[in-house]
Amino acid sequence: MAGRLYIKTFGCQMNEYDSDKMRDVLLHSDGMRVTDNAAEADVLLVNTCSVREKAQEKVFSLLGNGGC
């Protein structure tokens, strides 16, 4: 059974592009499936930009709340 992947992206268009590339790599090389539900995911990928402070703050808030 293939694992499930959840991706949450914060930041600019480049972050969206990078998340899409990571999704493609994991789907093709590891046979993973994408899910919209973080609770059922086997792999959580949180992609943010450390240059843009607002995006980074959103990730810390997300981690502090215990959920995606």
N, C-alpha and C positions, 0 to 999 in steps of 0.2 A: 504494500500500500504506500502510495506517495505521500510525503509530508505536505503540510499546509503552510503557506507563507502569507504573512500579513505585513504590509508596508505602510508606514506613516511618514509623510514628507512635509517638512517645513522649509521655508526659504524661497529662493528664487527659481526661475525656470531651469537653471543649470542643475539644481537639486532634483527637480522633476525628471530631467533627462537622465541623471545618474541613477535615480530610483528605477526608472524604466529599464535601463541597461542591466542593473542588478537583478531585476525581476526576470528579464530574458535569459540571463546566464543561469539562474537557479532553476527556471522552468525547463530549460533544454538540457543542462548537464546533470541535474539531480532529479528531474522528473517531478518537481514539486507542483502543487496546485495553489492558486491564489484564493484567499478567503477575505471577506469583508469583516469577519468577526475575530478580533484579537484573541479572545478567550479560547477559541478552538485551534489557533495556530500552533504549529510546532516550531516555527521560526518567526521572530519579530524583528523587523528591520526598521529602525528609526533613523531617518536621514535628515540632517539639519545643516545649517550654515553657521559656523562660529564667527564669521565676519559680521553677520547681521545679528545684533544682540537680541532683537525681538524674537527671531526664530529660535535662538538658543534658549531663551527664557521659556518659550512654549514647551520645549522638550523637558526642561527641568520641572515645570508645572505638571506636565503629563506624568512624569515618573513619580512625582510626589503624591499624585492622586491615585496612583496604583493601577492605572488602566489606560488603554489606548482608545 
